[in-house]
Amino acid sequence: MQTTEKTARAVPSPCIGKCELDPHRSCTGCLRSIDEIARWSSMSERERQHVMHHRLPLREQLRASLEGSLADHQRLMRALHPLDAPPQGDGWNRSELIDLLPPGPLVEAAVLAGIVPRATGAQVILTRRTEALRQHGGQVGFPGGRTEADDADAVAAALRESNEEIALAAGQVQALGYLDPFVTITGYRVTPVVAVIDPAFKPIPSPDEVADVFEVPLDFLMSPDNLRHVEITHRGRVRHVLEYSWPGQRIWGATAAILYNLRRRLEQVQ
């Protein structure tokens, strides 16, 4: 009698035997998320190849580019709100703007604080708006905008806006986590999404919205010596505006405040 023996096919795994989870439930050894680990054997071969040859190398590039900086990989991940636990509240700066905000509820918005891993160190990608825009014309900022009704969450909104503004494809970016919400004087509650961007990405600015796309070293932006606190008097109160001076660009206002929030969160974790 002939019998057929079924043997389980071994599935190649990137596991290196260091199996510890960070606060975002990702392995500190192989860098896979807990979801990727749990589904590994049931994934299609195509999906496993995508993880191994695209997602994990990008995460490893980020870790290498952050080595030795304030924002080293482990500290950065601990400083961010996890993707499955978006931050709540109206914004860490709302008390300073309470007399400036327009009436009515805040409008939800999201921006993408993209980190590009380079051999010379991590860079932050920023845009300069076209002068013709009705709001924030000519200002430096992160790609992003208002959250639309069909956006699943802040990540979806930030990725959609980034694709519209600088042609960033979904396959070239991986969200890492959130910073604290920030309120603008125009009545927006902005959720910053921190993400790693493929260094092979070539931005194509939307001519109606973006005049320039440039990078600034993350270490420069995380150094307290490079951030100025400017006092201004507006509507009878002394207010503080944050500003970085970068050659050819003025990085100030909400963008500088979001970067300041990242630095403060990094300083507060070990």
C-alpha positions as CSV (number, residue, x, y, z in Angstrom):
1,M,0.0,0.0,0.0
2,Q,1.3,3.3,-1.0
3,T,1.1,6.2,1.5
4,T,1.5,9.9,1.0
5,E,3.3,11.7,3.7
6,K,2.6,15.4,4.1
7,T,5.4,17.4,5.5
8,A,5.1,21.0,6.6
9,R,7.1,23.3,4.4
10,A,9.5,25.5,6.5
11,V,8.9,29.2,6.0
12,P,12.0,31.4,6.0
13,S,12.0,33.9,8.8
14,P,14.1,37.1,9.5
15,C,14.1,36.2,13.3
16,I,17.6,36.6,14.8
17,G,16.7,35.1,18.2
18,K,16.4,38.5,20.0
19,C,12.7,38.4,20.7
20,E,11.7,41.5,22.7
21,L,8.9,43.9,22.0
22,D,9.2,47.6,22.2
23,P,6.3,49.9,23.4
24,H,4.8,49.8,19.8
25,R,4.7,45.9,19.9
26,S,7.5,45.6,17.4
27,C,10.4,43.2,17.8
28,T,13.7,45.0,18.7
29,G,15.6,42.2,17.0
30,C,14.1,41.6,13.6
31,L,12.0,44.8,13.6
32,R,8.8,43.1,12.6
33,S,5.5,44.2,14.1
34,I,3.6,41.8,16.3
35,D,1.0,41.6,13.6
36,E,3.7,40.6,11.0
37,I,5.1,38.0,13.4
38,A,1.7,36.5,14.2
39,R,0.7,36.3,10.5
40,W,4.1,35.3,9.2
41,S,3.3,31.6,8.4
42,S,-0.1,32.5,6.9
43,M,1.2,35.3,4.7
44,S,1.4,34.9,1.0
45,E,4.9,34.5,-0.4
46,R,4.6,37.9,-2.1
47,E,3.7,39.6,1.2
48,R,6.6,38.0,3.0
49,Q,9.0,39.1,0.3
50,H,7.7,42.6,0.5
51,V,8.2,42.7,4.3
52,M,11.7,41.2,4.0
53,H,12.9,43.2,1.1
54,H,11.1,46.6,1.5
55,R,9.7,47.2,5.0
56,L,12.5,45.7,7.2
57,P,15.4,47.2,5.2
58,L,13.8,50.6,5.6
59,R,13.4,50.2,9.3
60,E,17.0,49.0,9.6
61,Q,18.1,52.1,7.6
62,L,16.3,54.3,10.0
63,R,17.8,52.6,13.0
64,A,21.3,53.0,11.5
65,S,20.8,56.6,10.6
66,L,19.7,57.5,14.2
67,E,22.5,55.7,16.0
68,G,24.4,58.0,18.4
69,S,21.8,60.8,18.2
70,L,19.2,62.1,20.7
71,A,16.6,60.4,18.6
72,D,18.2,56.9,18.6
73,H,15.8,54.3,17.3
74,Q,14.7,52.8,20.7
75,R,14.2,56.2,22.2
76,L,12.3,57.5,19.2
77,M,9.9,54.6,19.4
78,R,9.3,55.1,23.1
79,A,8.7,58.8,22.6
80,L,5.9,58.4,20.1
81,H,2.3,57.5,20.8
82,P,1.6,54.1,19.3
83,L,-0.3,53.9,16.1
84,D,-3.1,51.8,17.8
85,A,-3.5,54.5,20.5
86,P,-3.9,57.9,18.9
87,P,-3.4,60.8,21.4
88,Q,-6.5,62.5,22.8
89,G,-7.1,66.0,23.9
90,D,-7.4,69.4,22.2
91,G,-3.7,70.1,21.9
92,W,-0.8,70.8,24.2
93,N,-0.7,74.5,23.3
94,R,-4.4,75.3,23.4
95,S,-4.2,77.4,26.6
96,E,-1.9,79.8,24.8
97,L,-4.4,80.4,22.0
98,I,-7.7,80.3,23.9
99,D,-8.4,84.0,23.1
100,L,-7.4,83.7,19.4
101,L,-9.3,80.6,18.3
102,P,-12.3,81.0,16.0
103,P,-15.7,80.0,17.5
104,G,-16.9,76.4,17.1
105,P,-15.3,73.1,17.2
106,L,-11.7,72.5,16.1
107,V,-11.2,71.1,12.6
108,E,-9.2,67.8,12.5
109,A,-6.1,67.8,10.4
110,A,-2.9,65.7,10.1
111,V,0.7,66.3,8.9
112,L,3.5,63.8,8.0
113,A,6.7,64.4,9.9
114,G,8.8,62.3,7.6
115,I,12.3,61.1,8.6
116,V,14.6,60.1,5.7
117,P,17.4,57.8,6.7
118,R,20.7,58.8,5.0
119,A,24.2,57.5,5.4
120,T,25.2,60.8,6.9
121,G,22.3,60.8,9.4
122,A,18.6,61.1,9.5
123,Q,16.9,64.0,7.7
124,V,13.5,65.6,8.1
125,I,11.6,66.4,4.9
126,L,9.9,69.8,4.8
127,T,8.0,71.8,2.2
128,R,7.6,75.5,1.4
129,R,4.1,76.5,0.4
130,T,3.5,78.5,-2.7
131,E,2.9,82.2,-2.1
132,A,-0.5,82.1,-3.8
133,L,-2.1,79.9,-1.1
134,R,-4.9,81.6,0.9
135,Q,-3.6,80.1,4.2
136,H,0.1,79.8,5.2
137,G,1.3,81.0,1.8
138,G,5.1,80.9,1.5
139,Q,5.5,79.2,4.9
140,V,7.6,76.1,5.6
141,G,5.7,73.1,6.9
142,F,5.1,69.4,6.8
143,P,3.0,67.8,4.1
144,G,-0.6,67.5,5.3
145,G,-4.0,69.1,5.7
146,R,-7.6,68.7,6.7
147,T,-8.8,65.2,7.5
148,E,-11.6,64.2,5.1
149,A,-14.6,62.2,5.9
150,D,-13.3,59.1,4.0
151,D,-9.9,59.1,5.8
152,A,-9.8,56.2,8.1
153,D,-7.6,58.0,10.6
154,A,-4.8,60.7,10.9
155,V,-2.3,58.3,9.2
156,A,-4.6,58.0,6.2
157,A,-5.1,61.7,6.0
158,A,-1.4,62.5,6.3
159,L,-0.5,59.9,3.6
160,R,-3.2,61.1,1.2
161,E,-2.1,64.7,1.6
162,S,1.6,63.8,1.2
163,N,0.8,62.0,-2.0
164,E,-1.2,65.0,-3.3
165,E,1.4,67.5,-2.4
166,I,4.8,65.8,-3.1
167,A,3.8,62.5,-4.8
168,L,4.9,60.3,-1.9
169,A,3.6,56.8,-2.7
170,A,2.2,54.7,0.1
171,G,4.9,52.0,-0.6
172,Q,7.7,54.5,0.2
173,V,6.6,55.5,3.7
174,Q,6.0,53.6,6.9
175,A,4.2,55.3,9.8
176,L,5.9,55.0,13.2
177,G,3.6,56.7,15.7
178,Y,2.1,60.0,16.7
179,L,3.2,63.2,18.4
180,D,0.9,65.3,20.6
181,P,-1.9,67.2,18.9
182,F,-1.2,70.8,18.2
183,V,-3.8,73.6,17.8
184,T,-3.4,76.4,15.2
185,I,-4.9,79.9,15.4
186,T,-6.9,79.1,12.3
187,G,-8.9,76.5,14.3
188,Y,-7.3,73.2,13.4
189,R,-6.4,70.4,15.7
190,V,-3.3,68.9,14.0
191,T,-2.1,65.4,14.6
192,P,1.5,64.9,13.6
193,V,2.3,61.4,12.2
194,V,6.0,60.5,12.4
195,A,7.1,58.2,9.6
196,V,10.2,56.9,7.9
197,I,10.5,57.7,4.2
198,D,12.4,55.6,1.6
199,P,15.6,57.5,0.8
200,A,15.1,56.6,-2.8
201,F,11.9,58.8,-2.9
202,K,12.1,61.7,-5.3
203,P,9.5,64.4,-4.5
204,I,7.4,65.9,-7.2
205,P,5.9,69.1,-5.8
206,S,2.3,69.9,-6.7
207,P,2.8,73.3,-8.4
208,D,-0.5,74.7,-7.0
209,E,0.6,74.0,-3.4
210,V,4.3,73.4,-3.0
211,A,7.1,75.7,-4.1
212,D,10.0,73.7,-2.7
213,V,10.8,70.4,-0.9
214,F,14.0,70.2,1.2
215,E,15.6,68.2,4.0
216,V,17.1,69.4,7.3
217,P,19.3,67.2,9.6
218,L,17.2,65.8,12.5
219,D,20.2,66.4,14.8
220,F,20.1,70.1,13.9
221,L,16.3,70.3,14.7
222,M,16.7,68.4,18.0
223,S,19.5,70.7,19.3
224,P,18.2,73.3,21.8
225,D,20.9,75.7,20.6
226,N,19.2,76.0,17.2
227,L,15.7,76.9,18.4
228,R,14.9,80.5,19.2
229,H,12.0,81.6,21.5
230,V,10.8,84.9,20.1
231,E,8.5,87.1,22.2
232,I,5.8,89.1,20.4
233,T,2.9,91.1,21.7
234,H,-0.4,90.2,20.1
235,R,-3.9,91.3,21.2
236,G,-2.6,92.6,24.5
237,R,-0.6,89.6,25.5
238,V,3.0,88.5,25.3
239,R,3.2,85.3,23.3
240,H,6.0,83.0,22.3
241,V,6.9,82.0,18.8
242,L,9.4,79.3,18.0
243,E,11.8,79.6,15.1
244,Y,14.7,77.8,13.5
245,S,17.1,79.6,11.1
246,W,18.1,77.3,8.3
247,P,20.0,78.6,5.2
248,G,17.4,79.9,2.7
249,Q,14.4,78.9,4.9
250,R,12.5,80.2,7.9
251,I,11.1,77.3,10.0
252,W,8.8,78.8,12.5
253,G,5.3,78.7,14.0
254,A,3.4,75.4,14.1
255,T,6.2,73.5,12.3
256,A,8.8,74.6,14.8
257,A,6.4,73.8,17.6
258,I,5.8,70.3,16.4
259,L,9.6,69.7,16.1
260,Y,9.9,71.1,19.7
261,N,7.3,68.7,20.9
262,L,9.3,65.8,19.4
263,R,12.5,67.0,21.1
264,R,10.7,67.4,24.5
265,R,9.2,63.9,24.2
266,L,12.6,62.5,23.4
267,E,14.2,64.2,26.4
268,Q,11.5,62.8,28.7
269,V,12.2,59.1,27.8
270,Q,15.3,57.0,28.7
